[in-house]
Amino acid sequence: MGESRIRRADAADAPALAAVSARTFADTFGHLYPPEDLAGFLAEAHSPAYYAAALAAPDAAVFIAESMDGALVAYAYAGPCDLPHPEVTPACGELKRLYVVPGAQGAGLGGRLLQAALDWLSAPGRTLWVGVWSENLGAQRFYARAGFEKVGDYLFPVGASRDHEFILRRVPG
């Protein structure tokens, strides 16, 4: 894959984010859902409008990794926590998404993007959260190395389907 640069995304990146996000989600998880559930979820949660709103939110940030030719190959999206856990407060931060396209995996981009998001999210005393699919053992190990521990679970909706997700937390220390 070669070298990649990381930068904070801006409004002009919304279409590319949506395309990479939808493709990566469908390639990784699409086999789990009926086609109508997947199509509806992608149209809502992985659309240019979704990313335009995320990029316009003053309390959120998206960091992207671009290959040397300018192609978006990975991103991390961070903002206020909305995971369903009783200890989540308005002061908490969440890593909402971290996606790396298949051809760019294994090059350290995930770790670099995670660090960029954590640096942006971190504030004195701020608890950080992330949700991860219960069967994604690699992601669970990745987040554990960054200091996250499992503290709960919930059902994540994709259309009428529901995924068993783990809630991970990193307390300030």
N, C-alpha and C positions, 0 to 999 in steps of 0.2 A: 504494500500500500504506500510506502514511502512516508515522508514527513507530512505532518498536518499542523495547521495553526488553529488555536482556539481564540475565539472572540465572543463578546456579548452580541447576541442577535438584535436586530432592529426590525421595524415594521416591514421593510422590504423582503425580509427572510420568511415571512409567513407562508407563501406558496411552497417554497422548497422544504420548509419544516413539515408541512402537511403531507407532501409527497413522500418524504423519507419516513415519516412517522407511520403513515398508513401502510406503506410497503413493508416496513420492518415488523410492525405488529401482525399484519396478515401472514407474512412469511414464517414468523416465529410461532404464532398462536392460532392462526386461521383454521387449522385442522380440528380445533376443539369445539367449533361452533357451527350451528346450521347456517347456511349462506345468508339467510335473511337477517339473523342476529348480527353476523359479522358486518354485512353491508350497512345496516342501520347505525351500528356503533362507529364504524369508520367515518360515515357521513357526518356524524355529530361530534365525536371526540377527537377526530384526526383530520379536521377540515381547515382550509385557509382561514375561515372566520374564527374558528376556535383559537388558532395560533395568533391571529391579529388581536383578539381580545387579551390573550395571555401577554403578548408583547406590549400592549398598551397599559396593562395594570401596573401601577406604581410600586406595588408590594410583591412583584414577581420578577423573575429574570430567567432568560434562556441563554445558555452558552452553547455555541456550536463549534464543531471541529470541521475544518475544510481541508481537503487534499490540496496539494500544490497547484492543481489546475482549477481550484475554486469550487469543486463539488462538495456539497454537504455530506459528510460521512458519519456523523454522530452528533448527539446533542444531550444536554441535561436541562431540565425544566424544574425550577424551584420557586417556592412561594409559601404563603401561609398554610398551615396544616388544616386539612379538612377530613382527616381519617376519623372513623367512628370509635374513638377510645375515650373513656371517661376522664383521663388525665390530660387530654389535649386542651390547651387554652389558646386564646387569641395571640399570645406572645410566641407560640411555638412555630417552628418552620418545618417544611416538608420538601424532600426531594420527590417530586411528583412523577418524573419520568427520566430515564437514562437509557437511550437507545443507541446502538452502534450497528451500522449495516454489516451484514455477514462478511463481506470481503475486507473489512477494516478491523474485525475482532482480533484480539490477541496482540495488538500493537501498543497497548497501554493507554488508548484513548479513554476508555471507561474510567480508569483511575485518575487521569488528568481532568476529565470533565467533572467527576465526583468532587475532586479537590476544589475546582473553581466554584462549584455550587455550594460546597460546605463553607468555603471562605466567605462567599457572599451572604450565606444564611447565618453564619455564626455571629453571635453577639454575646456579651457577658451574661451568663445564666440562662441562655436560650436552649431549650430542649429541641432536638431535631428528630424527625420521623421519616419513615419510608414504608410503603406497602410493597409486598413482593408475593408473587404467586407461590403457593405452598409447595408446588412441585419443581420450582426453579432452584435447585440446590446450588448451582453455580453462583447465582445472584445472592443467595443467602450467605454463602461463604465470603463473597466479595464484600458485602455490607458488614459482616461480622469482623472482618479485618479492619474496617473503618470505625469500629467501636459500637456498632448497632447490635442490640439484643432483642429477641422476640419477647413481646409483652402482650400479644393478643392476636385475634384473627377476626375476619369478617367475610362477608360474601360480596364480591365485586360484580356488578351487573354488566353484561355484554348482551344487549337485547334482552330476551327472556331467559338467557343462560346466566348462571351464577358461578363464579370461580371462588374457590376457597383461597383466601389471601392471608398472609401473615402480616401483622403490624410490628415493625421494628422501631426501636427508640434508641437514641444516643443522648445521654444526659451530660450536661456540662461537667467538666471535671478538670 
